[in-house]
């Protein structure tokens, strides 16, 4: 009976595994034979041994480690996103690959399958426990040849350089000098690039003395830690931490108590004149605003605050803790938030819900500016986004110039935007 049960279990696991791959292929996320072969050959459950296989083979990210403040610091990425990034990476047999963010080791195994015995995969993580776990998973799955190193990804791994491919499985707002130094002249760098909050999976290749994007896709990853960690200002707006926070990607010009008072005070709502979907906000409008407005911010309500918030935020999640969110602009006199038109939302709810359900978009303006000039600027940005055809991540073109280069190389021209970080100037065109 035990043998029979074992056989039935193996058949069940294999069926779940292959069904997930069939789904990703049918939806167009897997397009190449090499990526399909890797996913079919490498079972995900070897890398999440403590979970039920029914959960392992869902197309979802799985949290594997949290910080003391409950912030997610490591996960097994959503298989669909892994497939998209592996297609962007365009791995070939025999190549040398550096991965920053080892996670469970699953992605490293997929890459090792593609590059084969003549290739080499090195994966780094900043936490020793994650490294030890990934190493054990890879050994158990038959990919013990992958080098798993405990190190800060900022420095790369010079001992095995140069690399044909460098991939980050954590988001970063900058490009470390070491990655450029360790990437071959004909190599490709792939990272989830954080643009003041919204993220884009960008594949970069060398064009003379700088990097340029050759492939882009909307994404969402946990953040890189260590020397290149992005400086995010999280403003607590409630006495209990985490219930209501405002994330700002630069030092805010106003105190938390003032913002809290603004949210409790009277407000003005401005009709943008456009209808959008949740997907429009996530993968298009937020990117547009973040690349064009240094004051871009994100308001997040969690738990009880999400359930009783008086702000009709358009983004909602019920994964583990109830959460609502929206974007907006902040300056020293105003906070302007993107909200749902409450009347329009009720009518839309009658027709159904989901990321593709359109709703009327409004701007809620609070603060001490009687002219509500920030709200007007936000409305003008939305009108510009509408005139541009609602461009998404696919329309972005990004040039990355090392900051040590003379300014004449990256000076802005018409229709270009400049996002400067510590090591890199990103010149962005929509």
SULHU-V169123 format. One record per run of one state. SS is the DSSP state (alpha for helix, beta for strand, coil for the rest). FROM is the first residue (numbers start at 1). LEN is the number of residues. If there is no record, write none. Layout:
<<SS,FROM,LEN> <SS,FROM,LEN>>
//
This chain:
<<coil,1,1> <alpha,2,25> <coil,27,6> <alpha,33,9> <coil,42,2> <alpha,44,4> <coil,48,5> <alpha,53,4> <coil,57,5> <beta,62,5> <coil,67,5> <beta,72,5> <coil,77,2> <alpha,79,11> <coil,90,6> <beta,96,5> <coil,101,5> <alpha,106,10> <coil,116,4> <beta,120,6> <coil,126,2> <alpha,128,14> <coil,142,5> <beta,147,4> <coil,151,2> <alpha,153,3> <coil,156,2> <alpha,158,3> <coil,161,2> <beta,163,10> <coil,173,4> <alpha,177,6> <beta,183,13> <coil,196,2> <beta,198,10> <coil,208,2> <beta,210,10> <coil,220,3> <beta,223,1> <coil,224,9> <beta,233,4> <coil,237,7> <beta,244,5> <coil,249,7> <alpha,256,9> <coil,265,3> <beta,268,9> <coil,277,1> <alpha,278,15> <coil,293,3> <beta,296,7> <coil,303,1> <alpha,304,5> <coil,309,6> <beta,315,3> <coil,318,5> <beta,323,8> <coil,331,3> <beta,334,7> <coil,341,1> <alpha,342,10> <coil,352,7> <beta,359,9> <coil,368,5> <alpha,373,15> <coil,388,5> <alpha,393,3> <coil,396,1> <beta,397,6> <coil,403,4> <alpha,407,3> <coil,410,6> <beta,416,5> <coil,421,3> <beta,424,6> <coil,430,1>>
//
